[in-house]
Amino acid sequence: MQSTRMDRLVAKKDDARHPPMLVFLAGRDRIIDNEATREFVTRDPARSVTVIDYPDQTHSIQLDAPGRMTADIVRWIESLPKKPR
């Protein structure tokens, strides 16, 4: 039921907003389809998307590789353009 609600929300996406997106994909994930997910999140050329692959991880990357994931998030945030104050 929640998946259907999320699908509807995505279908109503606000094209005026394109925040940068960071996506983690686990190579040994048995829950989601990595290639379909990659295609979905990168199909809008106006959106800045960074996909980081964890080939040896399962769906629970945050539990299996918390140090690497944290470092990747920090590195990604630091790479974002700075907004003028």
VEXMAR-208519 format. One record per atom (N, C-alpha, C): residue number from 1; y, x, z; residue in three letters. Coordinates in steps of 0.05 Angstrom, whole numbers, plus 32768, in hexadecimal, padded with zeros to 4 digits. Example, Ala and Ser with C-alpha at 12.3 -4.5 7.8 and 13.67 -1.06 7.14 Angstrom:
# VEXMAR-208519
<pt num="1" c2="7F8E" c1="8108" c3="809C" residuo="ALA"/>
<pt num="1" c2="7FA6" c1="80F6" c3="809C" residuo="ALA"/>
<pt num="1" c2="7FBE" c1="8108" c3="809C" residuo="ALA"/>
<pt num="2" c2="7FD3" c1="8101" c3="808E" residuo="SER"/>
<pt num="2" c2="7FEB" c1="8111" c3="808F" residuo="SER"/>
<pt num="2" c2="8001" c1="8102" c3="809D" residuo="SER"/>
***
This chain:
# VEXMAR-208519
<pt num="1" c2="7FE8" c1="8010" c3="8000" residuo="MET"/>
<pt num="1" c2="8000" c1="8000" c3="8000" residuo="MET"/>
<pt num="1" c2="8019" c1="8011" c3="8000" residuo="MET"/>
<pt num="2" c2="8019" c1="8026" c3="8011" residuo="GLN"/>
<pt num="2" c2="8030" c1="8038" c3="8012" residuo="GLN"/>
<pt num="2" c2="8034" c1="8047" c3="7FF7" residuo="GLN"/>
<pt num="3" c2="801E" c1="804E" c3="7FEB" residuo="SER"/>
<pt num="3" c2="8020" c1="805C" c3="7FD1" residuo="SER"/>
<pt num="3" c2="802D" c1="804A" c3="7FBC" residuo="SER"/>
<pt num="4" c2="8027" c1="8030" c3="7FBC" residuo="THR"/>
<pt num="4" c2="8033" c1="801D" c3="7FAA" residuo="THR"/>
<pt num="4" c2="8051" c1="801B" c3="7FAF" residuo="THR"/>
<pt num="5" c2="8058" c1="801A" c3="7FC9" residuo="ARG"/>
<pt num="5" c2="8075" c1="8019" c3="7FD0" residuo="ARG"/>
<pt num="5" c2="8083" c1="8032" c3="7FC6" residuo="ARG"/>
<pt num="6" c2="8077" c1="8049" c3="7FC9" residuo="MET"/>
<pt num="6" c2="8083" c1="8061" c3="7FC0" residuo="MET"/>
<pt num="6" c2="8086" c1="8061" c3="7FA2" residuo="MET"/>
<pt num="7" c2="8072" c1="8058" c3="7F94" residuo="ASP"/>
<pt num="7" c2="8074" c1="8056" c3="7F76" residuo="ASP"/>
<pt num="7" c2="808B" c1="8045" c3="7F6E" residuo="ASP"/>
<pt num="8" c2="808F" c1="802E" c3="7F7B" residuo="ARG"/>
<pt num="8" c2="80A6" c1="801D" c3="7F75" residuo="ARG"/>
<pt num="8" c2="80C1" c1="802B" c3="7F7A" residuo="ARG"/>
<pt num="9" c2="80C2" c1="8039" c3="7F90" residuo="LEU"/>
<pt num="9" c2="80DA" c1="8048" c3="7F97" residuo="LEU"/>
<pt num="9" c2="80E0" c1="805D" c3="7F82" residuo="LEU"/>
<pt num="10" c2="80CC" c1="806B" c3="7F79" residuo="VAL"/>
<pt num="10" c2="80D0" c1="8080" c3="7F64" residuo="VAL"/>
<pt num="10" c2="80D9" c1="8072" c3="7F4A" residuo="VAL"/>
<pt num="11" c2="80CE" c1="805C" c3="7F44" residuo="ALA"/>
<pt num="11" c2="80D6" c1="804E" c3="7F2B" residuo="ALA"/>
<pt num="11" c2="80F3" c1="8045" c3="7F2C" residuo="ALA"/>
<pt num="12" c2="80FE" c1="8041" c3="7F43" residuo="LYS"/>
<pt num="12" c2="811A" c1="8039" c3="7F46" residuo="LYS"/>
<pt num="12" c2="812C" c1="8051" c3="7F4B" residuo="LYS"/>
<pt num="13" c2="8123" c1="8069" c3="7F44" residuo="LYS"/>
<pt num="13" c2="8132" c1="8081" c3="7F4B" residuo="LYS"/>
<pt num="13" c2="814F" c1="8080" c3="7F43" residuo="LYS"/>
<pt num="14" c2="8160" c1="808D" c3="7F52" residuo="ASP"/>
<pt num="14" c2="817C" c1="808E" c3="7F4D" residuo="ASP"/>
<pt num="14" c2="8182" c1="80A6" c3="7F3B" residuo="ASP"/>
<pt num="15" c2="8187" c1="80A2" c3="7F22" residuo="ASP"/>
<pt num="15" c2="818B" c1="80B8" c3="7F0F" residuo="ASP"/>
<pt num="15" c2="81A5" c1="80C7" c3="7F14" residuo="ASP"/>
<pt num="16" c2="81B7" c1="80BC" c3="7F24" residuo="ALA"/>
<pt num="16" c2="81D0" c1="80C9" c3="7F2A" residuo="ALA"/>
<pt num="16" c2="81CD" c1="80E0" c3="7F3E" residuo="ALA"/>
<pt num="17" c2="81B7" c1="80E0" c3="7F4C" residuo="ARG"/>
<pt num="17" c2="81B2" c1="80F5" c3="7F60" residuo="ARG"/>
<pt num="17" c2="819A" c1="8106" c3="7F59" residuo="ARG"/>
<pt num="18" c2="819E" c1="8120" c3="7F59" residuo="HIS"/>
<pt num="18" c2="8188" c1="8132" c3="7F52" residuo="HIS"/>
<pt num="18" c2="8187" c1="8149" c3="7F66" residuo="HIS"/>
<pt num="19" c2="8180" c1="8144" c3="7F7E" residuo="PRO"/>
<pt num="19" c2="817F" c1="815A" c3="7F92" residuo="PRO"/>
<pt num="19" c2="8169" c1="816E" c3="7F8B" residuo="PRO"/>
<pt num="20" c2="816D" c1="8187" c3="7F92" residuo="PRO"/>
<pt num="20" c2="8157" c1="819A" c3="7F8D" residuo="PRO"/>
<pt num="20" c2="813E" c1="8192" c3="7F9D" residuo="PRO"/>
<pt num="21" c2="8127" c1="8199" c3="7F92" residuo="MET"/>
<pt num="21" c2="810E" c1="8191" c3="7F9E" residuo="MET"/>
<pt num="21" c2="80FC" c1="81AA" c3="7FA1" residuo="MET"/>
<pt num="22" c2="80EF" c1="81AC" c3="7FB7" residuo="LEU"/>
<pt num="22" c2="80DB" c1="81C1" c3="7FBC" residuo="LEU"/>
<pt num="22" c2="80C0" c1="81B3" c3="7FC0" residuo="LEU"/>
<pt num="23" c2="80AC" c1="81BC" c3="7FB0" residuo="VAL"/>
<pt num="23" c2="8092" c1="81B0" c3="7FB1" residuo="VAL"/>
<pt num="23" c2="807D" c1="81C6" c3="7FB6" residuo="VAL"/>
<pt num="24" c2="806B" c1="81C0" c3="7FC8" residuo="PHE"/>
<pt num="24" c2="8055" c1="81D3" c3="7FCE" residuo="PHE"/>
<pt num="24" c2="803B" c1="81C6" c3="7FC3" residuo="PHE"/>
<pt num="25" c2="802C" c1="81D6" c3="7FB4" residuo="LEU"/>
<pt num="25" c2="8012" c1="81CC" c3="7FAA" residuo="LEU"/>
<pt num="25" c2="7FFC" c1="81DF" c3="7FB4" residuo="LEU"/>
<pt num="26" c2="7FE8" c1="81D2" c3="7FC0" residuo="ALA"/>
<pt num="26" c2="7FD1" c1="81E1" c3="7FCA" residuo="ALA"/>
<pt num="26" c2="7FBB" c1="81E2" c3="7FB5" residuo="ALA"/>
<pt num="27" c2="7FB1" c1="81F9" c3="7FAF" residuo="GLY"/>
<pt num="27" c2="7F9D" c1="81FD" c3="7F9A" residuo="GLY"/>
<pt num="27" c2="7F83" c1="81EF" c3="7FA0" residuo="GLY"/>
<pt num="28" c2="7F7C" c1="81EC" c3="7FB9" residuo="ARG"/>
<pt num="28" c2="7F63" c1="81E0" c3="7FC0" residuo="ARG"/>
<pt num="28" c2="7F67" c1="81C4" c3="7FCC" residuo="ARG"/>
<pt num="29" c2="7F7C" c1="81B7" c3="7FC3" residuo="ASP"/>
<pt num="29" c2="7F83" c1="819C" c3="7FCC" residuo="ASP"/>
<pt num="29" c2="7F6F" c1="8188" c3="7FC0" residuo="ASP"/>
<pt num="30" c2="7F63" c1="8178" c3="7FD2" residuo="ARG"/>
<pt num="30" c2="7F50" c1="8163" c3="7FC8" residuo="ARG"/>
<pt num="30" c2="7F5D" c1="8147" c3="7FCB" residuo="ARG"/>
<pt num="31" c2="7F76" c1="8146" c3="7FD3" residuo="ILE"/>
<pt num="31" c2="7F83" c1="812D" c3="7FD7" residuo="ILE"/>
<pt num="31" c2="7F95" c1="8125" c3="7FC0" residuo="ILE"/>
<pt num="32" c2="7FA4" c1="8137" c3="7FB5" residuo="ILE"/>
<pt num="32" c2="7FB6" c1="8131" c3="7F9F" residuo="ILE"/>
<pt num="32" c2="7FAE" c1="8140" c3="7F86" residuo="ILE"/>
<pt num="33" c2="7FB8" c1="8137" c3="7F70" residuo="ASP"/>
<pt num="33" c2="7FB3" c1="8143" c3="7F56" residuo="ASP"/>
<pt num="33" c2="7FCB" c1="8156" c3="7F51" residuo="ASP"/>
<pt num="34" c2="7FC7" c1="8170" c3="7F54" residuo="ASN"/>
<pt num="34" c2="7FDC" c1="8183" c3="7F52" residuo="ASN"/>
<pt num="34" c2="7FEA" c1="8183" c3="7F37" residuo="ASN"/>
<pt num="35" c2="7FDB" c1="8182" c3="7F21" residuo="GLU"/>
<pt num="35" c2="7FE7" c1="8182" c3="7F07" residuo="GLU"/>
<pt num="35" c2="7FF7" c1="8169" c3="7F01" residuo="GLU"/>
<pt num="36" c2="7FED" c1="8152" c3="7F0A" residuo="ALA"/>
<pt num="36" c2="7FFD" c1="8139" c3="7F07" residuo="ALA"/>
<pt num="36" c2="8016" c1="813A" c3="7F18" residuo="ALA"/>
<pt num="37" c2="8014" c1="8144" c3="7F30" residuo="THR"/>
<pt num="37" c2="802B" c1="8147" c3="7F41" residuo="THR"/>
<pt num="37" c2="8040" c1="815A" c3="7F35" residuo="THR"/>
<pt num="38" c2="8037" c1="8171" c3="7F2B" residuo="ARG"/>
<pt num="38" c2="8049" c1="8184" c3="7F1E" residuo="ARG"/>
<pt num="38" c2="8057" c1="8177" c3="7F07" residuo="ARG"/>
<pt num="39" c2="8048" c1="8169" c3="7EF6" residuo="GLU"/>
<pt num="39" c2="8054" c1="815B" c3="7EDF" residuo="GLU"/>
<pt num="39" c2="8069" c1="8147" c3="7EE8" residuo="GLU"/>
<pt num="40" c2="8062" c1="8138" c3="7EFC" residuo="PHE"/>
<pt num="40" c2="8074" c1="8123" c3="7F06" residuo="PHE"/>
<pt num="40" c2="808E" c1="812E" c3="7F10" residuo="PHE"/>
<pt num="41" c2="808D" c1="8143" c3="7F21" residuo="VAL"/>
<pt num="41" c2="80A5" c1="814D" c3="7F2E" residuo="VAL"/>
<pt num="41" c2="80B6" c1="815E" c3="7F1B" residuo="VAL"/>
<pt num="42" c2="80AB" c1="8168" c3="7F05" residuo="THR"/>
<pt num="42" c2="80BA" c1="8179" c3="7EF3" residuo="THR"/>
<pt num="42" c2="80C2" c1="816B" c3="7ED9" residuo="THR"/>
<pt num="43" c2="80BC" c1="8151" c3="7ED7" residuo="ARG"/>
<pt num="43" c2="80C2" c1="8144" c3="7EBD" residuo="ARG"/>
<pt num="43" c2="80E0" c1="813E" c3="7EB8" residuo="ARG"/>
<pt num="44" c2="80F0" c1="813E" c3="7ECD" residuo="ASP"/>
<pt num="44" c2="810C" c1="8139" c3="7ECA" residuo="ASP"/>
<pt num="44" c2="811B" c1="8153" c3="7EC8" residuo="ASP"/>
<pt num="45" c2="8124" c1="815A" c3="7EB0" residuo="PRO"/>
<pt num="45" c2="8131" c1="8174" c3="7EAC" residuo="PRO"/>
<pt num="45" c2="814C" c1="8177" c3="7EBB" residuo="PRO"/>
<pt num="46" c2="8157" c1="8162" c3="7EC4" residuo="ALA"/>
<pt num="46" c2="8170" c1="8163" c3="7ED3" residuo="ALA"/>
<pt num="46" c2="816C" c1="816B" c3="7EF0" residuo="ALA"/>
<pt num="47" c2="8153" c1="816A" c3="7EF9" residuo="ARG"/>
<pt num="47" c2="814D" c1="8170" c3="7F15" residuo="ARG"/>
<pt num="47" c2="8143" c1="818C" c3="7F19" residuo="ARG"/>
<pt num="48" c2="814E" c1="8199" c3="7F2C" residuo="SER"/>
<pt num="48" c2="8145" c1="81B5" c3="7F33" residuo="SER"/>
<pt num="48" c2="812D" c1="81B2" c3="7F45" residuo="SER"/>
<pt num="49" c2="8116" c1="81BB" c3="7F3B" residuo="VAL"/>
<pt num="49" c2="80FD" c1="81BA" c3="7F4A" residuo="VAL"/>
<pt num="49" c2="80F0" c1="81D5" c3="7F4B" residuo="VAL"/>
<pt num="50" c2="80E9" c1="81DD" c3="7F64" residuo="THR"/>
<pt num="50" c2="80DA" c1="81F5" c3="7F68" residuo="THR"/>
<pt num="50" c2="80BE" c1="81EE" c3="7F72" residuo="THR"/>
<pt num="51" c2="80AA" c1="81F7" c3="7F64" residuo="VAL"/>
<pt num="51" c2="808E" c1="81F2" c3="7F6C" residuo="VAL"/>
<pt num="51" c2="8082" c1="820C" c3="7F76" residuo="VAL"/>
<pt num="52" c2="8078" c1="820C" c3="7F8E" residuo="ILE"/>
<pt num="52" c2="806B" c1="8223" c3="7F99" residuo="ILE"/>
<pt num="52" c2="804D" c1="821D" c3="7F9C" residuo="ILE"/>
<pt num="53" c2="803D" c1="822E" c3="7F90" residuo="ASP"/>
<pt num="53" c2="8020" c1="822A" c3="7F91" residuo="ASP"/>
<pt num="53" c2="8014" c1="823B" c3="7FA7" residuo="ASP"/>
<pt num="54" c2="8001" c1="822E" c3="7FB5" residuo="TYR"/>
<pt num="54" c2="7FF1" c1="823B" c3="7FCA" residuo="TYR"/>
<pt num="54" c2="7FD4" c1="8239" c3="7FC0" residuo="TYR"/>
<pt num="55" c2="7FCB" c1="824B" c3="7FAF" residuo="PRO"/>
<pt num="55" c2="7FB0" c1="8247" c3="7FA2" residuo="PRO"/>
<pt num="55" c2="7F99" c1="8245" c3="7FB5" residuo="PRO"/>
<pt num="56" c2="7F9A" c1="8252" c3="7FCC" residuo="ASP"/>
<pt num="56" c2="7F83" c1="8253" c3="7FDF" residuo="ASP"/>
<pt num="56" c2="7F85" c1="823F" c3="7FF5" residuo="ASP"/>
<pt num="57" c2="7F99" c1="822D" c3="7FF4" residuo="GLN"/>
<pt num="57" c2="7F9D" c1="821B" c3="800B" residuo="GLN"/>
<pt num="57" c2="7F93" c1="81FF" c3="8004" residuo="GLN"/>
<pt num="58" c2="7F8F" c1="81EF" c3="801A" residuo="THR"/>
<pt num="58" c2="7F87" c1="81D3" c3="8017" residuo="THR"/>
<pt num="58" c2="7FA0" c1="81C2" c3="801A" residuo="THR"/>
<pt num="59" c2="7F9D" c1="81A9" c3="801C" residuo="HIS"/>
<pt num="59" c2="7FB4" c1="8196" c3="801D" residuo="HIS"/>
<pt num="59" c2="7FC6" c1="819B" c3="8034" residuo="HIS"/>
<pt num="60" c2="7FBC" c1="81A6" c3="804A" residuo="SER"/>
<pt num="60" c2="7FCC" c1="81AA" c3="8062" residuo="SER"/>
<pt num="60" c2="7FD8" c1="81C6" c3="8064" residuo="SER"/>
<pt num="61" c2="7FE8" c1="81CD" c3="8050" residuo="ILE"/>
<pt num="61" c2="7FF5" c1="81E7" c3="804E" residuo="ILE"/>
<pt num="61" c2="8004" c1="81EE" c3="8068" residuo="ILE"/>
<pt num="62" c2="8013" c1="81DA" c3="8072" residuo="GLN"/>
<pt num="62" c2="8023" c1="81DF" c3="808A" residuo="GLN"/>
<pt num="62" c2="8013" c1="81E7" c3="80A2" residuo="GLN"/>
<pt num="63" c2="7FF9" c1="81E1" c3="80A2" residuo="LEU"/>
<pt num="63" c2="7FE7" c1="81E9" c3="80B8" residuo="LEU"/>
<pt num="63" c2="7FD8" c1="8202" c3="80B1" residuo="LEU"/>
<pt num="64" c2="7FD2" c1="8206" c3="8098" residuo="ASP"/>
<pt num="64" c2="7FC2" c1="821D" c3="808F" residuo="ASP"/>
<pt num="64" c2="7FD3" c1="8236" c3="808B" residuo="ASP"/>
<pt num="65" c2="7FEC" c1="8233" c3="8082" residuo="ALA"/>
<pt num="65" c2="7FFC" c1="824A" c3="807C" residuo="ALA"/>
<pt num="65" c2="8019" c1="8246" c3="8085" residuo="ALA"/>
<pt num="66" c2="801D" c1="8240" c3="809F" residuo="PRO"/>
<pt num="66" c2="8038" c1="8239" c3="80A9" residuo="PRO"/>
<pt num="66" c2="804D" c1="824F" c3="80A5" residuo="PRO"/>
<pt num="67" c2="8045" c1="8268" c3="80A9" residuo="GLY"/>
<pt num="67" c2="8057" c1="827E" c3="80A6" residuo="GLY"/>
<pt num="67" c2="8061" c1="8281" c3="808A" residuo="GLY"/>
<pt num="68" c2="804E" c1="8280" c3="8077" residuo="ARG"/>
<pt num="68" c2="8056" c1="8283" c3="805B" residuo="ARG"/>
<pt num="68" c2="8067" c1="826B" c3="8052" residuo="ARG"/>
<pt num="69" c2="805F" c1="8253" c3="805A" residuo="MET"/>
<pt num="69" c2="806E" c1="823C" c3="8052" residuo="MET"/>
<pt num="69" c2="808B" c1="823D" c3="805D" residuo="MET"/>
<pt num="70" c2="808E" c1="8244" c3="8076" residuo="THR"/>
<pt num="70" c2="80A8" c1="8247" c3="8082" residuo="THR"/>
<pt num="70" c2="80B9" c1="825B" c3="8073" residuo="THR"/>
<pt num="71" c2="80AE" c1="8272" c3="806D" residuo="ALA"/>
<pt num="71" c2="80BC" c1="8287" c3="805E" residuo="ALA"/>
<pt num="71" c2="80C4" c1="827D" c3="8042" residuo="ALA"/>
<pt num="72" c2="80B2" c1="826E" c3="8035" residuo="ASP"/>
<pt num="72" c2="80B8" c1="8263" c3="801B" residuo="ASP"/>
<pt num="72" c2="80CF" c1="824F" c3="801C" residuo="ASP"/>
<pt num="73" c2="80CF" c1="823E" c3="8031" residuo="ILE"/>
<pt num="73" c2="80E4" c1="822A" c3="8034" residuo="ILE"/>
<pt num="73" c2="80FF" c1="8238" c3="8038" residuo="ILE"/>
<pt num="74" c2="80FF" c1="824C" c3="804A" residuo="VAL"/>
<pt num="74" c2="8118" c1="825B" c3="8050" residuo="VAL"/>
<pt num="74" c2="8122" c1="8268" c3="8037" residuo="VAL"/>
<pt num="75" c2="8110" c1="8275" c3="8028" residuo="ARG"/>
<pt num="75" c2="8118" c1="8283" c3="800F" residuo="ARG"/>
<pt num="75" c2="8124" c1="826F" c3="7FFB" residuo="ARG"/>
<pt num="76" c2="8117" c1="8258" c3="7FF9" residuo="TRP"/>
<pt num="76" c2="8121" c1="8244" c3="7FE6" residuo="TRP"/>
<pt num="76" c2="813C" c1="823A" c3="7FEE" residuo="TRP"/>
<pt num="77" c2="8140" c1="8234" c3="8008" residuo="ILE"/>
<pt num="77" c2="815A" c1="822A" c3="8012" residuo="ILE"/>
<pt num="77" c2="8170" c1="823F" c3="800C" residuo="ILE"/>
<pt num="78" c2="8169" c1="8258" c3="8011" residuo="GLU"/>
<pt num="78" c2="817D" c1="826D" c3="800D" residuo="GLU"/>
<pt num="78" c2="8183" c1="8271" c3="7FEF" residuo="GLU"/>
<pt num="79" c2="8171" c1="8269" c3="7FDE" residuo="SER"/>
<pt num="79" c2="8176" c1="826C" c3="7FC1" residuo="SER"/>
<pt num="79" c2="8187" c1="8255" c3="7FB5" residuo="SER"/>
<pt num="80" c2="818B" c1="8240" c3="7FC5" residuo="LEU"/>
<pt num="80" c2="819B" c1="8229" c3="7FBB" residuo="LEU"/>
<pt num="80" c2="81B8" c1="8231" c3="7FB8" residuo="LEU"/>
<pt num="81" c2="81C5" c1="8226" c3="7FA4" residuo="PRO"/>
<pt num="81" c2="81E2" c1="822B" c3="7FA1" residuo="PRO"/>
<pt num="81" c2="81F1" c1="8222" c3="7FBA" residuo="PRO"/>
<pt num="82" c2="8204" c1="8231" c3="7FC2" residuo="LYS"/>
<pt num="82" c2="8214" c1="822A" c3="7FD9" residuo="LYS"/>
<pt num="82" c2="8229" c1="8216" c3="7FD1" residuo="LYS"/>
<pt num="83" c2="822C" c1="8202" c3="7FE2" residuo="LYS"/>
<pt num="83" c2="8240" c1="81ED" c3="7FDD" residuo="LYS"/>
<pt num="83" c2="825B" c1="81F6" c3="7FE9" residuo="LYS"/>
<pt num="84" c2="8271" c1="81F2" c3="7FDA" residuo="PRO"/>
<pt num="84" c2="828B" c1="81FA" c3="7FE4" residuo="PRO"/>
<pt num="84" c2="8292" c1="81E9" c3="7FFC" residuo="PRO"/>
<pt num="85" c2="82A0" c1="81F5" c3="800F" residuo="ARG"/>
<pt num="85" c2="82A8" c1="81E6" c3="8027" residuo="ARG"/>
<pt num="85" c2="82C3" c1="81DB" c3="8024" residuo="ARG"/>
***
